[in-house]
Amino acid sequence: MFERSAHLFIDFEFTMPEGKNNPFGFFPEIIEVGWILVKDDKIIDQYTSYVKPEAFPTLTSRCKKFLNITDEHVNQGILFEELVILLKKVNSEKPAIVTWGNNDMKVLSQNCRKHGVKMPLTGKQIDLSNEYKRFFGDKNQTGLWKAVQQYGNTGNGKQHRALDDAINTYHIFRLVEQDKRYMDNHESTTIGDIIDFSNLLNELK
């Protein structure tokens, strides 16, 4: 299924302001992480945790409602510095980084800059939503759970939970790769395959 290399399927949930106008200095902070590390089509590592926000430690009502999360959840989470250490360990496998959309890596990069640390994930980044869009010829980006449903599945776990979203990204990745291989190996049907010309000529005599 996979090339003989590692793939890290990862998802972050992050803070959001109450309204359209961000408070001064606001930036989205990672408050939940979930990932699975896959090598040779086998899951070799899995992790999830809440992450404690520091710049804006109190979650907005909008954030809590959208993610179904509480201040108590995130206050029990790891610090961002601890998350970076864990990601560096995962990065030792030199995995390709697979996310649904490009916001996850943007937010991770921004959080790293705010904390004055280097980006811990250095592998090739794959935005699976973009791959999905190109493969199926969609005009607009498809949401992860809509893509899951389009493949006839109900999805793993709950929407907007980091580990569940990471696992569903992995499942979609495998299905898309299967379809790509089928398309690559499937010979195009010719008109000669459809019509038996010898019989047609006999009928015309």
Secondary structure as UniProt FT lines:
FT   STRAND          6..14
FT   TURN            24..25
FT   STRAND          30..39
FT   TURN            40..41
FT   STRAND          42..51
FT   HELIX           61..67
FT   HELIX           71..75
FT   HELIX           80..91
FT   TURN            92..93
FT   STRAND          96..99
FT   HELIX           103..115
FT   STRAND          125..127
FT   HELIX           128..136
FT   HELIX           144..150
FT   TURN            151..152
FT   TURN            159..160
FT   HELIX           162..185
FT   HELIX           191..194
FT   HELIX           197..204
//
